[in-house]
Amino acid sequence: MKLLIIGGTGMIGSRLVAEAEARGHQVVAGSRNGAAVGSARSLAIDVADRPAVAAAAQDVDVVIGAVSPRSSAETMAEALAYGDALIAAAQDSGKPMMVVGGAGTLNLPDGTPVAEIVPAPYQAEAKAMRALYEKLAASAANFTVLAPAGLIEPGERTGIFRLGGRELLVDEAGNSRISAEDYAVALLDEVEAPKHPRQVFTAAY
């Protein structure tokens, strides 16, 4: 397939580019400055520019959004503008969207939003990413959100992890984690064989 990965230079986005290329997909890596990533074709794009995102989506099979609202102090406004652009692109192009979500989108077993209990420094982004999911869910867009475990960081590609729905997954020690490399495996698996249309799901060890 031909994939547009917006945020392809980021910690998660660069792993998605690498995994997609390893699987033989053609990749367009979009970022603010259009920096090169692997052998992907680079594209300078503003994630909040609805016409630009919609135009870029026309030429690919799937759009993958791997952007976090961190470029300004207006975290919520930035996330919602990003959501507007993704929805417009999905509706204008008819192409499916895979979105890198945040663990704040998930809930604890008792239904408590994870966004409400994360440490204060991370709450703004967690709540913004949850609002992004809610905006997507309220639209008619063809989207899927993959929310990572509570901790996602560079590590090894093992290909061994669990998938879940909207409930935060933890291991026997109570930890919720996944490597960015295995997260990329889970997301590309979903791109190749969609099982969670218009849903949020999660991956963790």
Residue frames relative to the residue before (quaternion, step in Angstrom):
aa qw qx qy qz dx dy dz
M 1.0000 0.0000 0.0000 0.0000 0.00 0.00 0.00
K 0.3705 -0.6676 0.5805 0.2829 3.51 -1.34 0.19
L 0.0956 -0.8298 0.5495 -0.0178 3.56 -0.62 1.18
L 0.2084 -0.7187 0.6461 0.1504 3.54 -1.12 0.74
I 0.0658 -0.7894 0.6103 0.0102 3.57 -0.66 1.12
I 0.1567 -0.7937 0.5847 0.0597 3.56 -0.32 1.29
G 0.7382 0.2600 -0.2459 0.5718 3.55 -0.61 1.16
G 0.2796 0.8278 -0.4494 0.1860 3.54 1.24 0.50
T 0.6486 0.5099 -0.3314 0.4576 3.61 1.22 -0.19
G 0.5531 0.6501 -0.3801 0.3563 3.60 1.24 -0.23
M 0.7406 -0.4049 0.2910 0.4504 3.53 -1.35 0.08
I 0.7313 0.3685 -0.2277 0.5269 3.59 0.86 -0.92
G 0.6503 0.5547 -0.3234 0.4059 3.57 0.88 -0.93
S 0.6611 0.5046 -0.3165 0.4562 3.59 0.94 -0.82
R 0.6292 0.5072 -0.3348 0.4846 3.59 1.11 -0.61
L 0.6195 0.5307 -0.3406 0.4675 3.58 1.07 -0.68
V 0.6289 0.5249 -0.3325 0.4673 3.57 0.99 -0.82
A 0.6745 0.5022 -0.2969 0.4524 3.58 0.86 -0.97
E 0.6730 0.4910 -0.2991 0.4653 3.59 0.91 -0.91
A 0.6565 0.5137 -0.3139 0.4545 3.58 0.94 -0.88
E 0.6711 0.4870 -0.3037 0.4692 3.58 0.93 -0.86
A 0.6278 0.5387 -0.3348 0.4512 3.59 1.04 -0.74
R 0.6888 0.4544 -0.2699 0.4962 3.57 1.18 -0.57
G 0.5965 -0.6211 0.3455 0.3729 3.57 1.25 0.09
H 0.4692 0.6702 -0.4542 0.3528 3.58 1.21 0.24
Q 0.4196 -0.6545 0.5618 0.2827 3.55 -1.25 0.49
V 0.1143 -0.8413 0.5283 0.0045 3.58 -0.66 1.09
V 0.1409 -0.7113 0.6821 0.0944 3.49 -1.19 0.82
A 0.1606 -0.8057 0.5671 0.0589 3.58 -0.57 1.19
G 0.1302 -0.8170 0.5608 0.0332 3.55 -0.47 1.24
S 0.1289 0.7655 -0.6230 0.0964 3.56 -1.08 0.80
R 0.7038 -0.4652 0.3132 0.4362 3.57 -1.26 0.27
N 0.8003 0.2909 -0.1422 0.5048 3.58 0.90 -0.91
G 0.4634 -0.7137 0.4299 0.3019 3.57 1.25 0.08
A 0.2432 0.8002 -0.5140 0.1906 3.59 1.12 0.64
A 0.5460 -0.6295 0.4536 0.3159 3.55 -1.18 0.64
V 0.0284 -0.7650 0.6433 0.0067 3.57 -1.15 0.75
G 0.8228 -0.0701 0.0186 0.5637 3.57 -0.53 1.14
S 0.7054 -0.3989 0.3233 0.4887 3.55 -0.92 -0.92
A 0.3681 0.7463 -0.4782 0.2806 3.59 1.28 0.27
R 0.4879 -0.6069 0.5239 0.3453 3.56 -1.22 0.47
S 0.3104 -0.7753 0.5233 0.1692 3.58 -0.73 1.04
L 0.0609 -0.7844 0.6173 -0.0013 3.53 -1.18 0.69
A 0.2892 -0.7318 0.5897 0.1820 3.58 -0.84 0.96
I 0.1682 0.7984 -0.5526 0.1700 3.58 -0.59 1.13
D 0.3214 -0.7074 0.5991 0.1932 3.54 -1.12 0.78
V 0.4210 -0.7496 0.4485 0.2444 3.58 -0.55 1.15
A 0.6807 0.4662 -0.2978 0.4802 3.61 1.19 -0.38
D 0.5407 0.6061 -0.4004 0.4242 3.60 1.30 0.02
R 0.3050 -0.8086 0.4720 0.1744 3.57 0.03 1.29
P 0.6856 0.4735 -0.3181 0.4524 3.65 0.74 -0.90
A 0.6546 0.5191 -0.3216 0.4457 3.60 0.99 -0.81
V 0.6632 0.4914 -0.3069 0.4738 3.58 0.94 -0.86
A 0.6523 0.5154 -0.3123 0.4596 3.58 0.96 -0.88
A 0.6528 0.5120 -0.3146 0.4613 3.57 0.99 -0.83
A 0.6652 0.5020 -0.3036 0.4618 3.58 0.94 -0.86
A 0.6372 0.5508 -0.3223 0.4321 3.57 1.10 -0.71
Q 0.5626 0.6385 -0.3856 0.3565 3.58 1.11 -0.60
D 0.7596 0.4279 -0.1905 0.4513 3.56 1.04 -0.82
V 0.6987 0.4261 -0.2756 0.5043 3.60 1.25 0.19
D 0.5555 -0.6127 0.4484 0.3390 3.56 -1.29 0.18
V 0.7922 0.0364 0.0162 0.6090 3.58 1.06 -0.81
V 0.2401 -0.7382 0.6112 0.1541 3.56 -1.11 0.76
I 0.1145 -0.7787 0.6152 0.0448 3.57 -0.87 0.99
G 0.1688 -0.7899 0.5850 0.0735 3.56 -0.70 1.11
A 0.0311 0.8087 -0.5828 0.0732 3.58 -0.52 1.20
V 0.3908 0.7292 -0.4513 0.3346 3.54 0.89 1.03
S 0.1745 -0.7530 0.6238 0.1157 3.56 -1.09 0.75
P 0.4838 -0.6900 0.4558 0.2864 3.61 -1.00 0.77
R 0.3034 0.7846 -0.4775 0.2535 3.56 0.39 1.26
S 0.5382 0.6711 -0.3950 0.3223 3.60 1.21 -0.02
S 0.7801 0.1636 -0.1149 0.5929 3.60 1.26 -0.12
A 0.6228 -0.5364 0.4105 0.3947 3.56 -1.32 0.05
E 0.6281 0.5309 -0.3266 0.4658 3.58 1.28 -0.32
T 0.1015 -0.8661 0.4874 0.0452 3.54 0.62 1.20
M 0.6879 0.4789 -0.2924 0.4603 3.59 0.82 -0.95
A 0.6645 0.5010 -0.3098 0.4598 3.59 0.87 -0.94
E 0.6429 0.5295 -0.3190 0.4524 3.57 1.01 -0.82
A 0.6646 0.5006 -0.3046 0.4636 3.60 0.93 -0.88
L 0.6760 0.4920 -0.2994 0.4598 3.59 0.93 -0.83
A 0.6266 0.5164 -0.3372 0.4765 3.59 1.06 -0.70
Y 0.6105 0.5404 -0.3250 0.4793 3.56 1.10 -0.76
G 0.6541 0.5114 -0.3026 0.4681 3.57 0.98 -0.87
D 0.6250 0.5388 -0.3326 0.4566 3.58 0.98 -0.82
A 0.6680 0.5038 -0.2981 0.4595 3.57 0.95 -0.92
L 0.6536 0.5056 -0.3168 0.4656 3.60 0.96 -0.83
I 0.6531 0.5094 -0.3150 0.4635 3.58 0.94 -0.86
A 0.6534 0.5116 -0.3138 0.4615 3.58 0.92 -0.89
A 0.6590 0.5101 -0.3087 0.4584 3.56 0.96 -0.89
A 0.6531 0.5158 -0.3116 0.4587 3.57 0.97 -0.86
Q 0.7039 0.4642 -0.2721 0.4638 3.56 0.89 -0.91
D 0.6895 0.4830 -0.2876 0.4567 3.60 0.96 -0.82
S 0.7684 0.3752 -0.1913 0.4819 3.56 0.98 -0.84
G 0.3529 -0.7371 0.4971 0.2917 3.56 1.15 -0.59
K 0.5235 0.6506 -0.4032 0.3744 3.58 1.28 0.19
P 0.5056 -0.6461 0.4728 0.3214 3.60 -1.08 0.65
M 0.2557 -0.7598 0.5855 0.1208 3.54 -1.23 0.67
M 0.1182 -0.7325 0.6653 0.0835 3.55 -1.03 0.88
V 0.0991 -0.8266 0.5540 0.0057 3.56 -0.68 1.09
V 0.3627 -0.6877 0.5871 0.2255 3.55 -0.96 0.95
G 0.1698 -0.8124 0.5533 0.0712 3.56 -0.46 1.21
G 0.4562 -0.6389 0.5260 0.3272 3.52 -1.31 -0.39
A 0.6176 -0.5506 0.4015 0.3928 3.57 -1.17 0.50
G 0.5711 0.6108 -0.3713 0.4037 3.59 1.18 -0.49
T 0.5611 0.5969 -0.3767 0.4324 3.57 1.27 -0.30
L 0.6535 0.5382 -0.2993 0.4400 3.55 1.20 -0.55
N 0.3426 -0.7167 0.5702 0.2094 3.55 -1.37 0.19
L 0.4925 -0.5965 0.5326 0.3435 3.55 -1.30 0.35
P 0.7074 -0.4671 0.3009 0.4370 3.63 -1.18 0.30
D 0.7025 0.4465 -0.2816 0.4772 3.62 1.08 -0.61
G 0.6311 -0.5686 0.3194 0.4200 3.57 1.29 0.16
T 0.4663 0.6770 -0.4474 0.3521 3.60 1.25 -0.13
P 0.4385 -0.6913 0.4972 0.2873 3.64 -0.78 0.92
V 0.4950 -0.6531 0.4815 0.3108 3.58 -0.88 0.90
A 0.5929 0.5976 -0.3554 0.4062 3.59 1.09 -0.70
E 0.6646 0.5180 -0.3018 0.4460 3.58 1.16 -0.54
I 0.7730 0.3663 -0.1830 0.4846 3.60 1.14 -0.48
V 0.4597 0.6572 -0.4763 0.3605 3.61 1.21 0.13
P 0.6491 -0.5142 0.3674 0.4234 3.63 -1.14 0.42
A 0.6782 -0.5506 0.3200 0.3667 3.56 -1.09 0.81
P 0.6619 0.5233 -0.3467 0.4099 3.66 0.81 -0.78
Y 0.7388 0.4100 -0.2172 0.4888 3.59 1.19 -0.54
Q 0.4701 0.7252 -0.4248 0.2694 3.58 1.24 -0.20
A 0.6344 0.5464 -0.3518 0.4186 3.60 0.92 -0.82
E 0.6931 0.4574 -0.2831 0.4799 3.57 0.87 -0.91
A 0.6348 0.5374 -0.3351 0.4427 3.59 0.99 -0.82
K 0.6845 0.4704 -0.2870 0.4773 3.58 0.93 -0.87
A 0.6292 0.5357 -0.3346 0.4529 3.57 1.07 -0.71
M 0.6766 0.4776 -0.3000 0.4735 3.59 0.94 -0.82
R 0.6038 0.5295 -0.3565 0.4775 3.58 1.13 -0.56
A 0.6515 0.5090 -0.3058 0.4722 3.57 1.01 -0.84
L 0.5964 0.5551 -0.3537 0.4594 3.57 1.11 -0.68
Y 0.6541 0.4985 -0.3151 0.4737 3.59 0.91 -0.88
E 0.6648 0.5092 -0.3142 0.4472 3.59 0.88 -0.88
K 0.6218 0.5244 -0.3365 0.4745 3.59 1.10 -0.68
L 0.6525 0.5036 -0.3135 0.4715 3.57 0.94 -0.84
A 0.6710 0.5155 -0.2975 0.4422 3.57 0.94 -0.92
A 0.6766 0.4899 -0.2886 0.4679 3.58 1.13 -0.65
S 0.6269 0.5339 -0.3305 0.4612 3.58 1.29 -0.21
A 0.5188 -0.6127 0.4842 0.3478 3.54 -1.33 -0.07
A 0.3723 0.7662 -0.4572 0.2556 3.58 1.31 0.19
N 0.4128 -0.6622 0.5669 0.2642 3.53 -1.25 0.58
F 0.2056 0.8017 -0.5201 0.2108 3.57 0.02 1.32
T 0.0538 -0.7317 0.6710 0.1076 3.51 -1.41 0.20
V 0.1780 -0.7730 0.6009 0.0985 3.58 -0.97 0.86
L 0.1293 -0.7572 0.6350 0.0821 3.57 -0.91 0.96
A 0.1636 -0.7915 0.5857 0.0617 3.56 -0.44 1.26
P 0.3897 -0.7344 0.4978 0.2470 3.61 -0.77 0.92
A 0.6558 -0.4493 0.4133 0.4441 3.53 -1.36 -0.04
G 0.7294 -0.4327 0.2956 0.4397 3.55 -1.28 0.13
L 0.7707 0.1619 -0.0945 0.6089 3.58 1.13 -0.68
I 0.0543 0.7633 -0.6416 0.0527 3.55 -0.84 1.05
E 0.1517 0.7798 -0.5860 0.1598 3.54 -0.79 1.06
P 0.6671 -0.4845 0.3549 0.4407 3.60 -1.20 0.31
G 0.1728 0.7841 -0.5775 0.1476 3.54 -1.03 0.80
E 0.7185 -0.4155 0.3260 0.4526 3.55 -1.06 -0.78
R 0.3804 -0.6624 0.5886 0.2649 3.52 -1.30 0.46
T 0.0412 -0.8229 0.5665 -0.0159 3.59 -0.32 1.24
G 0.3178 -0.7562 0.5056 0.2673 3.57 1.09 -0.69
I 0.6468 0.4865 -0.3079 0.5001 3.57 1.31 0.13
F 0.3239 0.7122 -0.5582 0.2761 3.57 -0.50 1.21
R 0.4371 -0.6718 0.5269 0.2829 3.53 -1.33 0.14
L 0.2569 -0.7264 0.6110 0.1819 3.55 -1.25 0.51
G 0.0185 -0.7952 0.6061 0.0035 3.55 -1.13 0.66
G 0.6066 -0.5494 0.4264 0.3851 3.53 -1.31 -0.07
R 0.8050 -0.2471 0.1893 0.5051 3.59 -0.76 -1.02
E 0.5778 0.5821 -0.3889 0.4196 3.60 1.22 0.02
L 0.5247 -0.6456 0.4623 0.3068 3.57 -0.92 0.97
L 0.2764 -0.7625 0.5654 0.1501 3.58 -0.84 0.99
V 0.0267 -0.7806 0.6244 0.0053 3.58 -0.98 0.87
D 0.4568 -0.6680 0.5073 0.2962 3.56 -1.22 0.49
E 0.7661 -0.3824 0.2486 0.4529 3.58 -1.30 -0.08
A 0.6890 0.4553 -0.2763 0.4916 3.58 1.18 -0.51
G 0.5794 -0.6140 0.3629 0.3944 3.56 1.29 0.09
N 0.5325 0.6301 -0.4072 0.3919 3.58 1.27 0.17
S 0.1653 -0.7568 0.6259 0.0904 3.54 -1.16 0.71
R 0.2839 0.7733 -0.5137 0.2398 3.57 -0.29 1.20
I 0.0465 0.7558 -0.6531 -0.0049 3.54 -1.38 0.32
S 0.4617 -0.6472 0.5136 0.3229 3.57 -1.12 0.54
A 0.5963 -0.5612 0.4301 0.3801 3.55 -1.20 0.51
E 0.6179 0.5568 -0.3403 0.4386 3.57 1.11 -0.66
D 0.6985 0.4383 -0.2790 0.4921 3.61 0.91 -0.85
Y 0.5667 0.5625 -0.3843 0.4634 3.57 1.14 -0.55
A 0.6443 0.5231 -0.3180 0.4584 3.58 0.97 -0.85
V 0.6115 0.5389 -0.3463 0.4644 3.58 1.05 -0.75
A 0.6722 0.5043 -0.2982 0.4528 3.59 0.85 -0.98
L 0.6802 0.4902 -0.3004 0.4548 3.58 0.91 -0.87
L 0.6831 0.4672 -0.2998 0.4745 3.61 0.90 -0.84
D 0.5638 0.5642 -0.3885 0.4614 3.60 1.13 -0.52
E 0.6753 0.4903 -0.2876 0.4700 3.58 0.96 -0.89
V 0.6133 0.5416 -0.3467 0.4586 3.58 1.04 -0.73
E 0.7210 0.4558 -0.2474 0.4597 3.57 0.88 -0.96
A 0.7959 0.0751 -0.0171 0.6006 3.59 1.06 -0.71
P 0.1796 -0.8417 0.5000 0.0963 3.61 0.33 1.25
K 0.0129 -0.8022 0.5963 -0.0262 3.55 -0.88 1.01
H 0.7633 0.3381 -0.1784 0.5208 3.61 1.24 -0.26
P 0.0694 0.8258 -0.5571 0.0530 3.63 0.71 0.96
R 0.8505 0.0438 -0.0854 0.5171 3.56 -1.02 0.97
Q 0.5882 0.5336 -0.3837 0.4712 3.57 1.03 0.86
V 0.3137 -0.6585 0.6246 0.2792 3.49 -1.41 0.07
F 0.0462 0.7705 -0.6356 0.0156 3.57 -1.01 0.81
T 0.3135 -0.7693 0.5375 0.1452 3.55 -1.24 0.27
A 0.1749 -0.7542 0.6222 0.1162 3.53 -1.34 0.36
A 0.1474 0.7730 -0.6013 0.1385 3.56 -0.97 0.90
Y 0.5640 -0.5743 0.4594 0.3756 3.56 -1.29 0.24
